[in-house]
Amino acid sequence: MGLRCLLNNYKNDRSGTTAVEFGLISMAFFTIVFGIFETGRLVLTQNALQYSIENATRYALINGDADDADLLAYVAEDMSDLTLNTDNMDIAVSYSTTASEINFIEVSGTYNFSPLILTFLPVSWANITLAASSRMVVQDCSVENCPP
């Protein structure tokens, strides 16, 4: 009777169950929480990259002698609030003409995003390449219809 009573007392004892339950679900919980933070950073970085590339396209349109290094410095300065590593960023500028003689300038850029917290996140998130591009028409102001 003593052993049976002891086992019943042990079976009915609920102290510590909260700690055990938290230990079981904490890894999934923290993975979701940190995943939300890193996804927010990823979207913020993508939007900042796109905005900076569009500004760099305008800059290249106005400053025709700007090269890739100038545009990279311009984009890096534009994205400086995010404290990103500019070594992970590439910028390319290209000029093209359509069959109807319309000239375009296109600036494209990539950034290798790496999350801050890799402990709780999948290994596939170790390095994500973000890309952005912007294309604008180069106006020829030698024609009569050029805006003032």
Contacts in CASP RR format, 6 or more apart in sequence:
PFRMAT RR
TARGET T0000
AUTHOR 0000-0000-0000
METHOD contacts of the structure
MODEL  1
MGLRCLLNNYKNDRSGTTAVEFGLISMAFFTIVFGIFETGRLVLTQNALQ
YSIENATRYALINGDADDADLLAYVAEDMSDLTLNTDNMDIAVSYSTTAS
EINFIEVSGTYNFSPLILTFLPVSWANITLAASSRMVVQDCSVENCPP
27 120 0 8 1.000
30 120 0 8 1.000
31 120 0 8 1.000
31 121 0 8 1.000
34 117 0 8 1.000
34 120 0 8 1.000
34 121 0 8 1.000
35 120 0 8 1.000
35 121 0 8 1.000
37 117 0 8 1.000
38 115 0 8 1.000
38 116 0 8 1.000
38 117 0 8 1.000
38 121 0 8 1.000
38 125 0 8 1.000
41 113 0 8 1.000
41 115 0 8 1.000
41 116 0 8 1.000
42 113 0 8 1.000
42 115 0 8 1.000
42 128 0 8 1.000
42 130 0 8 1.000
44 82 0 8 1.000
45 82 0 8 1.000
45 84 0 8 1.000
45 111 0 8 1.000
45 113 0 8 1.000
45 130 0 8 1.000
46 130 0 8 1.000
46 132 0 8 1.000
48 78 0 8 1.000
48 79 0 8 1.000
48 81 0 8 1.000
48 82 0 8 1.000
49 75 0 8 1.000
49 79 0 8 1.000
49 109 0 8 1.000
49 111 0 8 1.000
49 130 0 8 1.000
49 132 0 8 1.000
50 132 0 8 1.000
50 134 0 8 1.000
51 78 0 8 1.000
52 74 0 8 1.000
52 75 0 8 1.000
52 78 0 8 1.000
52 79 0 8 1.000
52 132 0 8 1.000
53 75 0 8 1.000
53 91 0 8 1.000
53 107 0 8 1.000
53 108 0 8 1.000
53 109 0 8 1.000
53 132 0 8 1.000
53 133 0 8 1.000
53 134 0 8 1.000
54 134 0 8 1.000
55 74 0 8 1.000
55 75 0 8 1.000
55 78 0 8 1.000
56 71 0 8 1.000
56 74 0 8 1.000
56 75 0 8 1.000
56 78 0 8 1.000
56 91 0 8 1.000
56 107 0 8 1.000
56 134 0 8 1.000
57 105 0 8 1.000
57 106 0 8 1.000
57 107 0 8 1.000
57 134 0 8 1.000
57 135 0 8 1.000
57 136 0 8 1.000
58 136 0 8 1.000
59 66 0 8 1.000
59 71 0 8 1.000
59 74 0 8 1.000
60 66 0 8 1.000
60 71 0 8 1.000
60 93 0 8 1.000
60 105 0 8 1.000
60 107 0 8 1.000
61 105 0 8 1.000
61 136 0 8 1.000
61 138 0 8 1.000
63 70 0 8 1.000
66 74 0 8 1.000
66 93 0 8 1.000
67 93 0 8 1.000
68 91 0 8 1.000
68 92 0 8 1.000
68 93 0 8 1.000
71 91 0 8 1.000
71 93 0 8 1.000
71 107 0 8 1.000
72 86 0 8 1.000
72 89 0 8 1.000
72 90 0 8 1.000
72 91 0 8 1.000
75 89 0 8 1.000
75 91 0 8 1.000
75 109 0 8 1.000
76 84 0 8 1.000
76 86 0 8 1.000
76 89 0 8 1.000
84 111 0 8 1.000
88 111 0 8 1.000
88 112 0 8 1.000
88 113 0 8 1.000
88 114 0 8 1.000
89 109 0 8 1.000
89 110 0 8 1.000
89 111 0 8 1.000
89 112 0 8 1.000
90 109 0 8 1.000
90 110 0 8 1.000
90 111 0 8 1.000
91 107 0 8 1.000
91 108 0 8 1.000
91 109 0 8 1.000
92 107 0 8 1.000
92 108 0 8 1.000
92 109 0 8 1.000
93 105 0 8 1.000
93 106 0 8 1.000
93 107 0 8 1.000
94 105 0 8 1.000
94 106 0 8 1.000
94 108 0 8 1.000
95 103 0 8 1.000
95 104 0 8 1.000
95 105 0 8 1.000
95 106 0 8 1.000
95 138 0 8 1.000
96 103 0 8 1.000
96 104 0 8 1.000
96 106 0 8 1.000
97 103 0 8 1.000
97 104 0 8 1.000
98 104 0 8 1.000
102 137 0 8 1.000
103 137 0 8 1.000
103 138 0 8 1.000
103 140 0 8 1.000
104 135 0 8 1.000
104 136 0 8 1.000
104 137 0 8 1.000
104 138 0 8 1.000
105 135 0 8 1.000
105 136 0 8 1.000
105 138 0 8 1.000
106 133 0 8 1.000
106 134 0 8 1.000
106 135 0 8 1.000
106 136 0 8 1.000
107 133 0 8 1.000
107 134 0 8 1.000
108 131 0 8 1.000
108 132 0 8 1.000
108 133 0 8 1.000
108 134 0 8 1.000
109 131 0 8 1.000
109 132 0 8 1.000
109 133 0 8 1.000
110 129 0 8 1.000
110 130 0 8 1.000
110 131 0 8 1.000
110 132 0 8 1.000
111 129 0 8 1.000
111 130 0 8 1.000
112 127 0 8 1.000
112 128 0 8 1.000
112 129 0 8 1.000
112 130 0 8 1.000
113 127 0 8 1.000
113 128 0 8 1.000
113 129 0 8 1.000
113 130 0 8 1.000
114 126 0 8 1.000
114 127 0 8 1.000
114 128 0 8 1.000
115 121 0 8 1.000
115 125 0 8 1.000
115 126 0 8 1.000
118 125 0 8 1.000
118 126 0 8 1.000
139 146 0 8 1.000
139 147 0 8 1.000
140 146 0 8 1.000
END
